[in-house]
Amino acid sequence: MNEKWRYTITGTVQGVGYRNSILHFVNSNLKNTVGQVKNNSDGSVEIIACGPISELKSLEDFAYKGSRFCNVENVVVEKNINININFTSFKITF
């Protein structure tokens, strides 16, 4: 069963390759997860992902790591979000 989760990541996560690391992780490791990753105007990064719970948990674990140049301070996860976006792939949005 698929769920949609929103992750909000704070710390030094913009301008350090964080979104690219998330994109690469999802596309290389999470074959059944779709969604998007984007920068927020407050300096945080937002991920919206739809997939099996096991893959969403793996994404949560990786969200704390990201690229080697980032410094993740916190990851807030909202589970079972109600958002009317139908994703067909995982991508970076602007």
Long-range contacts (C-beta under 8 A, 24 or more apart in sequence): 1-52, 1-53, 2-32, 2-50, 2-51, 2-52, 3-50, 3-51, 3-52, 3-53, 3-56, 3-79, 3-80, 4-35, 4-48, 4-49, 4-50, 4-80, 4-81, 4-82, 4-83, 5-48, 5-49, 5-50, 5-56, 5-59, 5-60, 5-77, 5-78, 5-79, 5-80, 5-81, 6-46, 6-47, 6-48, 6-77, 6-78, 6-81, 6-83, 7-46, 7-47, 7-48, 7-49, 7-59, 7-60, 7-63, 7-75, 7-76, 7-77, 7-78, 8-40, 8-44, 8-45, 8-46, 8-75, 8-76, 8-78, 9-44, 9-45, 9-46, 9-47, 9-63, 9-66, 9-72, 9-74, 9-75, 10-43, 10-44, 10-72, 10-73, 10-74, 10-76, 11-70, 11-71, 11-72, 11-73, 11-74, 12-70, 12-71, 13-43, 13-44, 13-45, 13-66, 13-70, 13-71, 13-72, 14-39, 14-43, 14-45, 16-66, 16-67, 16-69, 16-70, 17-66, 17-67, 17-69, 17-70, 18-45, 18-66, 18-67, 18-70, 19-45, 19-92, 20-67, 20-92, 21-65, 21-66, 21-67, 21-70, 22-47, 22-59, 22-62, 22-63, 22-66, 23-90, 23-91, 23-92, 25-59, 25-62, 26-59, 26-90, 27-90, 29-58, 30-55, 30-58, 30-59, 30-90, 31-55, 33-59, 33-90, 34-87, 34-88, 34-89, 34-90, 35-87, 35-90, 36-85, 36-87, 36-90, 36-91, 36-92, 36-93, 37-90, 37-91, 37-92, 37-93, 38-92, 38-93, 38-94, 39-94, 48-81, 48-83, 48-85, 48-87, 49-90, 50-87
